[in-house]
Amino acid sequence: MSSANMSDAPPSPDTIVSIRNVSKRFPGGVTAVDDISFDIAQNEFFALLGPSGCGKTTLLRMISGLETPTSGQILIDGQDMSLTPPNKRPTNMVFQSYAVFPHMTVADNVAYGLRVTGVAEDETKRRVGEALEMVKLSHLAQRKPDQMSGGQRQRVALARALVKRPKVLLLDEPLSALDAKLRDDMRMELTRLQETVGITFIIVTHDQDEALSMATRIAVMDKGAVQQIATPAELYEHPKSRFVADFIGKVNLIEGRVVSKKPNAVVLDVPSIGKMEMATKDLVGETAAIAVRPEKLKITKSEPKDAKLVKVKVAIRDVAYYGDTSDVVASLPDGQDLYVTVQNESREGGSGVERGDKVWMSWEPKDSLLLTE
């Protein structure tokens, strides 16, 4: 849906956040966010994903009120937020740095926001207890943050945000300061928490695994614009552009030259592979790319007999062992590298191939995707 159309259409009844033709330009001519429009539904776990400098954090800060749009509207629960300061919005933010008070106990950290807004002490204690129960920290209520792990401090920050009962919880790279194992654990915690509390979560991340594993929908951003919004599976299996395909997971992009066009298909001449016919309804120029995910590729010592497969002889250039899988780099005859993910099913371990091996690589034509942008 184009930005112009989006701005004229009323939000659907289950919309909680509506971004309408929002742009943000900073002094010096830097456009951080460029005419973005989309809706976020109630109870969604929505991710803003993209590389550093793509505008995702600026957009999150505009939703929270910490930044003001240069143009456009942000509506939360149907209300225009243009004149609403951050502390009056039905949102709360969890920052990358946690920002917990080191001199206060966990319970006092969580209670702080309620006390400064004049909530009665009995009500405060009850809501603090509920919030700590949600994040599984009730047993550490009297501890100070410096006596806790990074993951526990992050949960204190979450409880402090949730205790205010926001309609939308905003999370700015909340797991980036944690080590890998803790990050994996906290992903599951956040997903469970979002399902438990039943409010909208909007997370900013540059980590594709984080977005894919947690979000119900993802907006992939680049250079201030939204490139595609879809479910994790849709983004992974049906990216709309080379940027999205390359940013979401690993992908092999094989360039081809268009040799003929049909009403709903094109024929490409692909170096090292030959001619391939690809279905498409899009306009296609003189070149296009074939995208194939690494796990769709198969390696065999002998040539596959199935004539329908796309197949090519390759040389193994590198093998990286990761326990349950191995990442294999194979070189096509023209020198391009293809990346293959191999399941290590043998008890002996490993992918069954070594550097220097000459093997066959094949994949199903349906696992190829034509990318024209």
N, C-alpha and C positions, 0 to 999 in steps of 0.2 A: 504494500500500500504506500503510495507516495505521500510525502509530507503535506502537500497541498490538500489532498483528499482527506488525510487524517485529521487535519485541523478543522475541517468542516463537519466531520462525522461526530455524533455524540458518543461518549464512551459507553461501553456495554455495562449492564447493571452490576456485573461482578468486578468491574475495574476499581482498583484502589489508587493507583498512580497513573496519571495520564501526562505524557511528555508531548507537548505540541509545538512544533517548529522552533525548538529551543536552540539557540546559538550562544556561544560565549567567546568574546574576543577580548584579549588582554592588550594593554598598551604595547606599541611596537608592531602592531599588525599581526600578532599571533592569534590564530583562530583555534581554540582548543576543542570546541564542540560546534559542529556546522549543520544547522537546520535539521535537528533530529526529532522524529515523531514516532512514538509507540505507546502502547498501554501495558500495564502490569496488573494481573488479576489478584483478587484477594486470595490469601493463603498460598500464593506461589512462592517457590524458592527460585528467585530470578538472579542470574549471573550476568555481570558486565565483564566481558573477557577481551583482552587485547594486550599488545605489547606496551612497554613504557612509552608515555607521551601520546597515547591514542585518544585521550580525553575521558577515559572511564572514571577516574577519581574526581575530575572537575564536574562531571555530570552527577555523581553521587553527592558531592558537596552542594550542588545547586538544589537537589531534592531535599537535603537537610536544612538548607537556608544559610550555610556558611559561605556560599558564593551566590551572586545575583546574576541571572541570565541577562545577556545583552539584548536579546529579543526572544519572543516566544512565551509560552505559558507552562507552568507546572501545576497540575491539579492533584490534590490528595483527598480521597473520599469525596470527590465532586466539588471541592472548594479550591478556588484559585489562591495560590500561596504567595502571590507577588508581594503583598504587604505584610505577610506573617513572619515574625522573627523566628529564629531557630528554636528558642525555648517554648514557643507557643504552637509549634507544629506537632502533629500526632506521629512523630518519628523519634528514634533514638539511634545514636551512632556508637559502634564499637570500633575503636581505632587499632591500627597495627601495633602500637606501642603499649596497648592495654590501658595506660593512664590511670592506674589505681593509686590510691593514696597510701604511701608506705607506712605512715605513722598511725593509721587506723586499722582496727581489726577487720576481718572479712565482713562480718555483720554490719559494722559501721560504714564500710565502703558501700555496701549495697543499699543501706538505709539513707545515705547522704542526700540523694536527689529528692526523696520523699520529705525529709526533714526541712530542707530549704524551701520547699513549696508549702509547708504548713500542714502536712498530713498528720492526723492525730497519732500519738505514740502507740496506742493499742493496734490501730490499723497498720501502722508502719511495721511493727513487730510481726504481725500476721503475714503481711505481704513479703517481708524479707525472708521469713521461714519458707513460704511457698517458692520464692525465687531460688533459694539455696537448694531446696529439694529438687527442683527442676534440673539444676546443673550438678546435682550429686555432691554438694559441698556442705551439707548440714553439719557433719561431724567436725568441720574445720572453721566453724563460725567465729571462734574467738582467736584464731590465728592471725598473725600479721603477714602481709603479702611476701615479705622477704624471707619468710620461713617456708615458702611454697615453691613448687616447680613452675616452669613456664606455662604448662598446660593448665595447672590449677589457677594461676593468675589470670589466664585468658577466660576461664570459666567465671571468675569473680567479675570481670568486666562484662561478660554476657548477663550475669545475674543483675548487675547494677543497671544495665540497659532494659532488661525485661521487667524489672520491678515497677517501672513507670507505666507499664502496659501500653506501649506504643502500638499504633495500627500497623506501622512499618518499621522493621529493624534494619538498619543500614550497617553493613560490615565492610570496612576498608582493609583489604589484605589481612584478615584476622589471623591467619595461620603462618604467615611468612617468617615470623621470628622463631618458630618451633623447629625442632629437629625432625628428620624424615619419619621416624616411627610415631612420634607424638602427633605429627601432622595427620597421618593416616587415621589414628585413633580419634582425633578431634573432628575430622570430616564426618565420621559416623555419628559422633556426639551431636554435631550441629544438625545433621539430617534428622536424627531422633528428636532433638529439641524442637525443630521447626514443626514437625508433625504433632508433637505434644501440645505446644502452645497455640498452634493454629493461627499464626499471624504471618504476614508477608515478610520474607527475608529478601533483601537485595544485597548481593555480595559483589565486591570488586576484586578481581584477581587477574594475574597474568599467567597463572598456572592452569593449563588446559585440563590436567587430570583432576584438579580440584573442582573445576566447573562441571566437567563431565560426570563426576561421581556424585555431586550434590544437587545440582540445579534441575528443576523441572523444565525450564527454558533458559536459553543463553542468547545474549546479544553480543555478537563478535564485532568489535570496533577497530577501526584503523584510521589514522589521520583525521580524527574528529567526526567521522561518519560511521553509521551502523552498516556493516557489510551484509549481515544476515542475522535473522532471529528465528530460532527453531529449537526443537527438543534436542538433547544430546545425541540421540540416535540419528535423527534427521541431519544434523550438522556433520556427523561423522560419515554417514553413508551417502549423503546427497549434498555436498557443499556446492554453493552456487558460483564460486570463483576460485582461482588459484590461491589467492591469499587465504581464504577460509580453509581450503583443503590442506594447505601447507601448515597453517597455524593449529588446526585441530588434529592432534595425533601426528604420526609419521605417515608420509605418503610418497609414492614414486610418481614423479611427473615426467612423462616421456613425450617429447615434442614430436609433432608430425606435420607433414605438408599436405594440404588439401588438394587432391587430384580431381575430384568430381563431387557434384552436389546433387542430391535428390530431394523430393518434396519434404521428407521427414528424416533424412539421413545424409551423412557425408562419407566419402571414402578418403582415408588418410594413407599416405605413404610414410611408414614409420621406420627410421633407420634401424637396421639389424633385425627387424621383425617382418617387414613387408607391408602389404596392404591390409587395412582394417576398415570395415564398415561400421559406423557408429550412428545409432539413432539419435536425432536431435530435432527440436522444433525451433531452436535459437538460430539467429543469424550467425554465420561462421565466416571469418575472413580467410586469408590465405594459409594461416597456420592455426593449430589448436594443440592442446595437450591431452594425452591419455593419463588419467589418474588411477593408480591401483594401490590399495593399502597393503602393507608388508605381510599381514597374516593371510591375505588372499592368495599369495604366491606359494607354489609347491616346488620342492627340489627333488629330482629323481636322478638316479645314476644312469638310467637308460631312457631313451626317447619315449614319451607317453604315446600310447596307441590311439587315443581318442582324437579324431581328426578335427573336432569342434574346438579343442583347446587352442589358446594362443601359446606358442612354445618357442623357445630359443635356447641355443647352447651358450653357456656362460662359464666364466672362470671365477672360482671363489677367491676373493681378495682378503677377506678378514672374517673372523668368527669371535663373537663375544658371548661368553657363557654366563647366564644369570640364574642357574638352578632349574626352574621349571621351563624356562625358554632360553633360546640362544638368538642373538641378532646376527644375521649373516649378511655380509656385503658381497655382492656378485657383480662382475663387470660384463656388460654387453660387448659384442665384437667391436662396436664403434667407440668403446671406451667409457660410456656412461655407466655409473654405478646404480644398481638396484638394491633396495634394502628388503630383507626377508625376515620375518619372525617365525622361528621354528619351535614347535613344542617338543621338549625333551622327554620322550615317553620311555626311553630305555633306562634300566637300572644302572647301566654303565655310565650314563650321563653323556651330555653333549649332543650335538646336532647331527652327527653321523657324517659330517663333511669337514675337510681341513683346507687350510690355505693352499692354493695352487690346484685343487681338484677341478677337473672339467666335468660339468654336470648339465642337466637339462632343467630349465625353469619354465613353469607353465601356470596358466590361470584360466578360469572360466571367462568367456567373453562378457557375461552379465556382471562380472566383478570389475569391469572397466568403466570408467566414467569420463565423458567428454567434457573438458573445460575450455570455454572459449574466451573467458575474461582473464 
